[in-house]
Amino acid sequence: MENNITNQITEKYNNWNIKKQEIQFSDIEESYFKEGDIWWCSLGQNIGNESYGKGNDYRRPILVIRKLSENLCIALPLTSKRKTGTWFTDILLDGESRCVMLYQIRTLNRKRFQRKMGEVGFEDFIQVKEKLECLLKFSKNHHPTEVEIERIDATLNPQR
């Protein structure tokens, strides 16, 4: 039984690798996106609890949270399953509730974009950004990088 499951997972990764190569070497269609857009996007077969796409195109809807360039954005995957907690927030898309998975934030190239589904409403978009900001807020007292930087600085500049 375990060997069968391993073979199924391996096949999914092999199929995703082929699809990923097709996406990489495809001509980019004129898919213009902006912040607040919701797109079907090929996210792939990922590891562990990372969000992944389904079907032959490994698709999942995403919300464009920040446009970085003509080809690159920061996006949040969506699910139709109801989730609660600080890592999630609900939005409406064409009158249906969708859940934004804030903790699965990632950078995406527009080559992964397949079809625009719509746009999130202004109030929902503001709510998503506020909840994401709360999730990503780092306490100054608990940020190990700052402690390491202070130690290095003290070593290099002992007169301070």
CYANA upper distance limits for C-alpha pairs under 8 A (distance plus 0.5 A):
  1 MET  CA      5 ILE  CA      6.97
  2 GLU  CA      6 THR  CA      6.75
  3 ASN  CA      7 ASN  CA      6.67
  4 ASN  CA      8 GLN  CA      6.77
  5 ILE  CA      9 ILE  CA      6.74
  6 THR  CA     10 THR  CA      6.57
  7 ASN  CA     11 GLU  CA      6.61
  8 GLN  CA     12 LYS  CA      6.86
  9 ILE  CA     13 TYR  CA      6.88
 10 THR  CA     14 ASN  CA      6.66
 11 GLU  CA     15 ASN  CA      6.57
 12 LYS  CA     16 TRP  CA      6.57
 12 LYS  CA     45 GLN  CA      7.35
 13 TYR  CA     17 ASN  CA      6.61
 13 TYR  CA     45 GLN  CA      6.59
 14 ASN  CA     18 ILE  CA      7.02
 15 ASN  CA     19 LYS  CA      6.79
 16 TRP  CA     20 LYS  CA      6.38
 16 TRP  CA     44 GLY  CA      6.48
 16 TRP  CA     45 GLN  CA      6.58
 16 TRP  CA     58 TYR  CA      7.87
 17 ASN  CA     21 GLN  CA      6.80
 18 ILE  CA     22 GLU  CA      6.91
 19 LYS  CA     23 ILE  CA      6.75
 19 LYS  CA     57 ASP  CA      7.62
 20 LYS  CA     24 GLN  CA      6.60
 20 LYS  CA     44 GLY  CA      8.05
 21 GLN  CA     25 PHE  CA      6.67
 22 GLU  CA     26 SER  CA      6.37
 23 ILE  CA    111 LYS  CA      6.78
 23 ILE  CA    112 ARG  CA      7.16
 24 GLN  CA    111 LYS  CA      7.51
 26 SER  CA    111 LYS  CA      8.33
 28 ILE  CA    110 ARG  CA      8.41
 28 ILE  CA    111 LYS  CA      6.46
 31 SER  CA    110 ARG  CA      7.73
 31 SER  CA    113 PHE  CA      7.91
 32 TYR  CA     70 GLU  CA      8.17
 33 PHE  CA     37 ASP  CA      6.98
 33 PHE  CA     64 VAL  CA      8.33
 33 PHE  CA     67 LYS  CA      8.38
 34 LYS  CA     64 VAL  CA      7.28
 34 LYS  CA     66 ARG  CA      8.29
 34 LYS  CA     67 LYS  CA      6.69
 35 GLU  CA     63 LEU  CA      8.41
 35 GLU  CA     64 VAL  CA      5.56
 35 GLU  CA     65 ILE  CA      5.84
 35 GLU  CA     66 ARG  CA      5.96
 35 GLU  CA     67 LYS  CA      6.43
 36 GLY  CA     63 LEU  CA      6.78
 36 GLY  CA     64 VAL  CA      5.94
 36 GLY  CA     65 ILE  CA      6.62
 36 GLY  CA    119 GLU  CA      6.07
 36 GLY  CA    120 VAL  CA      5.93
 36 GLY  CA    121 GLY  CA      8.25
 36 GLY  CA    125 PHE  CA      6.94
 37 ASP  CA     63 LEU  CA      6.33
 37 ASP  CA     64 VAL  CA      5.96
 37 ASP  CA    116 LYS  CA      7.87
 37 ASP  CA    117 MET  CA      8.31
 37 ASP  CA    118 GLY  CA      6.53
 37 ASP  CA    119 GLU  CA      4.91
 37 ASP  CA    120 VAL  CA      6.92
 38 ILE  CA     61 PRO  CA      7.02
 38 ILE  CA     62 ILE  CA      5.98
 38 ILE  CA     63 LEU  CA      5.06
 38 ILE  CA     64 VAL  CA      6.88
 38 ILE  CA    116 LYS  CA      6.59
 38 ILE  CA    117 MET  CA      5.96
 38 ILE  CA    118 GLY  CA      5.79
 38 ILE  CA    119 GLU  CA      5.93
 38 ILE  CA    120 VAL  CA      7.44
 39 TRP  CA     61 PRO  CA      5.91
 39 TRP  CA     62 ILE  CA      5.98
 39 TRP  CA     63 LEU  CA      7.24
 39 TRP  CA     64 VAL  CA      8.47
 39 TRP  CA    113 PHE  CA      6.92
 39 TRP  CA    114 GLN  CA      7.46
 39 TRP  CA    115 ARG  CA      6.13
 39 TRP  CA    116 LYS  CA      4.77
 39 TRP  CA    117 MET  CA      5.67
 39 TRP  CA    118 GLY  CA      7.60
 40 TRP  CA     59 ARG  CA      6.58
 40 TRP  CA     60 ARG  CA      6.09
 40 TRP  CA     61 PRO  CA      4.88
 40 TRP  CA     62 ILE  CA      6.93
 40 TRP  CA    113 PHE  CA      6.66
 40 TRP  CA    114 GLN  CA      5.98
 40 TRP  CA    115 ARG  CA      5.77
 40 TRP  CA    116 LYS  CA      6.76
 40 TRP  CA    117 MET  CA      7.16
 41 CYS  CA     53 GLY  CA      8.39
 41 CYS  CA     58 TYR  CA      8.45
 41 CYS  CA     59 ARG  CA      5.63
 41 CYS  CA     60 ARG  CA      6.01
 41 CYS  CA     61 PRO  CA      6.39
 41 CYS  CA     62 ILE  CA      7.04
 41 CYS  CA    112 ARG  CA      5.85
 41 CYS  CA    113 PHE  CA      4.96
 41 CYS  CA    114 GLN  CA      6.03
 41 CYS  CA    115 ARG  CA      7.93
 42 SER  CA     53 GLY  CA      6.69
 42 SER  CA     57 ASP  CA      6.47
 42 SER  CA     58 TYR  CA      5.63
 42 SER  CA     59 ARG  CA      4.79
 42 SER  CA     60 ARG  CA      7.02
 42 SER  CA    112 ARG  CA      5.52
 42 SER  CA    113 PHE  CA      7.05
 42 SER  CA    114 GLN  CA      7.76
 43 LEU  CA     51 SER  CA      8.33
 43 LEU  CA     52 TYR  CA      6.04
 43 LEU  CA     53 GLY  CA      5.58
 43 LEU  CA     58 TYR  CA      6.46
 43 LEU  CA     59 ARG  CA      6.36
 43 LEU  CA     60 ARG  CA      7.06
 43 LEU  CA    112 ARG  CA      7.66
 44 GLY  CA     52 TYR  CA      5.98
 44 GLY  CA     53 GLY  CA      5.73
 44 GLY  CA     54 LYS  CA      8.34
 44 GLY  CA     57 ASP  CA      8.26
 44 GLY  CA     58 TYR  CA      5.40
 44 GLY  CA     59 ARG  CA      7.61
 45 GLN  CA     52 TYR  CA      5.80
 45 GLN  CA     53 GLY  CA      6.90
 45 GLN  CA     58 TYR  CA      7.27
 46 ASN  CA     50 GLU  CA      6.37
 46 ASN  CA     51 SER  CA      7.26
 46 ASN  CA     52 TYR  CA      5.99
 50 GLU  CA    104 GLN  CA      7.41
 51 SER  CA     77 PRO  CA      7.78
 51 SER  CA    104 GLN  CA      7.22
 52 TYR  CA     58 TYR  CA      7.44
 52 TYR  CA     59 ARG  CA      8.05
 52 TYR  CA     60 ARG  CA      7.54
 53 GLY  CA     57 ASP  CA      7.92
 53 GLY  CA     58 TYR  CA      4.29
 53 GLY  CA     59 ARG  CA      4.55
 53 GLY  CA     60 ARG  CA      5.28
 54 LYS  CA     58 TYR  CA      4.73
 54 LYS  CA     59 ARG  CA      5.65
 54 LYS  CA     60 ARG  CA      7.14
 55 GLY  CA     59 ARG  CA      7.12
 60 ARG  CA     77 PRO  CA      7.36
 60 ARG  CA     78 LEU  CA      7.56
 60 ARG  CA     79 THR  CA      8.35
 61 PRO  CA     77 PRO  CA      6.47
 61 PRO  CA     78 LEU  CA      5.96
 61 PRO  CA     79 THR  CA      7.92
 61 PRO  CA    117 MET  CA      8.47
 62 ILE  CA     75 ALA  CA      6.64
 62 ILE  CA     76 LEU  CA      5.88
 62 ILE  CA     77 PRO  CA      4.72
 62 ILE  CA     78 LEU  CA      6.00
 63 LEU  CA     75 ALA  CA      5.90
 63 LEU  CA     76 LEU  CA      5.65
 63 LEU  CA     77 PRO  CA      6.79
 63 LEU  CA     78 LEU  CA      7.61
 63 LEU  CA    100 VAL  CA      8.38
 63 LEU  CA    120 VAL  CA      8.46
 64 VAL  CA     73 CYS  CA      7.08
 64 VAL  CA     74 ILE  CA      6.67
 64 VAL  CA     75 ALA  CA      5.00
 64 VAL  CA     76 LEU  CA      7.15
 65 ILE  CA     73 CYS  CA      7.95
 65 ILE  CA     74 ILE  CA      6.20
 65 ILE  CA     75 ALA  CA      5.74
 65 ILE  CA     76 LEU  CA      7.36
 65 ILE  CA    129 LYS  CA      8.05
 66 ARG  CA     73 CYS  CA      6.12
 66 ARG  CA     74 ILE  CA      5.59
 66 ARG  CA     75 ALA  CA      7.47
 67 LYS  CA     72 LEU  CA      6.98
 67 LYS  CA     73 CYS  CA      4.93
 67 LYS  CA     74 ILE  CA      6.98
 68 LEU  CA     72 LEU  CA      5.90
 68 LEU  CA     73 CYS  CA      5.49
 68 LEU  CA     74 ILE  CA      7.69
 69 SER  CA     73 CYS  CA      7.30
 71 ASN  CA    109 ASN  CA      6.00
 71 ASN  CA    110 ARG  CA      5.62
 71 ASN  CA    111 LYS  CA      8.19
 72 LEU  CA    107 THR  CA      7.50
 72 LEU  CA    108 LEU  CA      6.24
 72 LEU  CA    109 ASN  CA      5.13
 72 LEU  CA    110 ARG  CA      6.60
 73 CYS  CA    107 THR  CA      6.15
 73 CYS  CA    108 LEU  CA      6.00
 73 CYS  CA    109 ASN  CA      7.13
 73 CYS  CA    110 ARG  CA      8.23
 74 ILE  CA    105 ILE  CA      7.55
 74 ILE  CA    106 ARG  CA      6.15
 74 ILE  CA    107 THR  CA      4.94
 74 ILE  CA    108 LEU  CA      6.76
 75 ALA  CA    105 ILE  CA      6.38
 75 ALA  CA    106 ARG  CA      6.06
 75 ALA  CA    107 THR  CA      6.60
 75 ALA  CA    108 LEU  CA      7.26
 76 LEU  CA    100 VAL  CA      7.04
 76 LEU  CA    101 MET  CA      6.77
 76 LEU  CA    102 LEU  CA      6.67
 76 LEU  CA    104 GLN  CA      6.77
 76 LEU  CA    105 ILE  CA      5.37
 76 LEU  CA    106 ARG  CA      7.09
 77 PRO  CA    100 VAL  CA      6.66
 77 PRO  CA    101 MET  CA      6.26
 77 PRO  CA    102 LEU  CA      8.27
 77 PRO  CA    104 GLN  CA      7.15
 77 PRO  CA    105 ILE  CA      7.73
 78 LEU  CA     98 ARG  CA      6.93
 78 LEU  CA     99 CYS  CA      6.02
 78 LEU  CA    100 VAL  CA      5.12
 78 LEU  CA    101 MET  CA      6.41
 79 THR  CA     98 ARG  CA      6.37
 79 THR  CA     99 CYS  CA      5.73
 79 THR  CA    100 VAL  CA      7.10
 79 THR  CA    101 MET  CA      7.88
 80 SER  CA     97 SER  CA      7.56
 80 SER  CA     98 ARG  CA      5.43
 80 SER  CA     99 CYS  CA      6.58
 81 LYS  CA     98 ARG  CA      7.78
 81 LYS  CA     99 CYS  CA      7.26
 82 ARG  CA     98 ARG  CA      8.09
 82 ARG  CA     99 CYS  CA      6.86
 83 LYS  CA     88 PHE  CA      6.95
 83 LYS  CA     89 THR  CA      8.42
 83 LYS  CA     99 CYS  CA      7.17
 84 THR  CA     88 PHE  CA      6.58
 84 THR  CA     89 THR  CA      8.01
 85 GLY  CA     89 THR  CA      8.44
 86 THR  CA    131 LYS  CA      7.98
 86 THR  CA    135 LEU  CA      7.60
 87 TRP  CA    101 MET  CA      6.82
 87 TRP  CA    102 LEU  CA      5.73
 87 TRP  CA    103 TYR  CA      6.02
 87 TRP  CA    135 LEU  CA      7.42
 88 PHE  CA     99 CYS  CA      6.97
 88 PHE  CA    100 VAL  CA      6.05
 88 PHE  CA    101 MET  CA      5.50
 88 PHE  CA    102 LEU  CA      6.00
 88 PHE  CA    103 TYR  CA      8.08
 89 THR  CA     99 CYS  CA      6.16
 89 THR  CA    100 VAL  CA      5.81
 89 THR  CA    101 MET  CA      7.62
 89 THR  CA    102 LEU  CA      7.93
 89 THR  CA    127 GLN  CA      8.42
 89 THR  CA    128 VAL  CA      7.07
 89 THR  CA    131 LYS  CA      7.93
 90 ASP  CA     97 SER  CA      6.95
 90 ASP  CA     98 ARG  CA      6.13
 90 ASP  CA     99 CYS  CA      4.95
 90 ASP  CA    100 VAL  CA      6.51
 90 ASP  CA    124 ASP  CA      8.35
 91 ILE  CA     97 SER  CA      6.25
 91 ILE  CA     98 ARG  CA      5.89
 91 ILE  CA     99 CYS  CA      6.76
 91 ILE  CA    100 VAL  CA      7.67
 91 ILE  CA    120 VAL  CA      7.67
 91 ILE  CA    124 ASP  CA      6.10
 92 LEU  CA     96 GLU  CA      5.86
 92 LEU  CA     97 SER  CA      5.18
 92 LEU  CA     98 ARG  CA      6.54
 92 LEU  CA    120 VAL  CA      7.41
 92 LEU  CA    121 GLY  CA      7.97
 92 LEU  CA    124 ASP  CA      7.97
 93 LEU  CA     97 SER  CA      6.88
 93 LEU  CA     98 ARG  CA      7.29
 93 LEU  CA    118 GLY  CA      7.71
 93 LEU  CA    119 GLU  CA      7.83
 93 LEU  CA    120 VAL  CA      6.88
 94 ASP  CA    118 GLY  CA      8.34
100 VAL  CA    128 VAL  CA      8.26
101 MET  CA    105 ILE  CA      8.07
102 LEU  CA    131 LYS  CA      8.40
102 LEU  CA    132 LEU  CA      6.54
102 LEU  CA    135 LEU  CA      8.26
103 TYR  CA    135 LEU  CA      8.29
108 LEU  CA    112 ARG  CA      7.63
109 ASN  CA    113 PHE  CA      8.20
120 VAL  CA    124 ASP  CA      6.95
120 VAL  CA    125 PHE  CA      6.62
121 GLY  CA    125 PHE  CA      6.58
122 PHE  CA    126 ILE  CA      6.76
123 GLU  CA    127 GLN  CA      6.73
124 ASP  CA    128 VAL  CA      6.67
125 PHE  CA    129 LYS  CA      6.77
126 ILE  CA    130 GLU  CA      6.65
127 GLN  CA    131 LYS  CA      6.61
128 VAL  CA    132 LEU  CA      6.49
129 LYS  CA    133 GLU  CA      6.55
130 GLU  CA    134 CYS  CA      6.83
131 LYS  CA    135 LEU  CA      6.70
132 LEU  CA    136 LEU  CA      6.65
133 GLU  CA    137 LYS  CA      6.40
138 PHE  CA    142 HIS  CA      7.82
138 PHE  CA    143 HIS  CA      7.12
139 SER  CA    143 HIS  CA      6.78
140 LYS  CA    146 GLU  CA      8.27
143 HIS  CA    147 VAL  CA      7.45
144 PRO  CA    148 GLU  CA      6.78
145 THR  CA    149 ILE  CA      6.64
146 GLU  CA    150 GLU  CA      6.61
147 VAL  CA    151 ARG  CA      6.79
148 GLU  CA    152 ILE  CA      6.77
149 ILE  CA    153 ASP  CA      6.52
150 GLU  CA    154 ALA  CA      6.51
151 ARG  CA    155 THR  CA      6.68
152 ILE  CA    156 LEU  CA      6.65
153 ASP  CA    157 ASN  CA      6.22
153 ASP  CA    158 PRO  CA      8.42
154 ALA  CA    158 PRO  CA      5.74
154 ALA  CA    160 ARG  CA      7.57
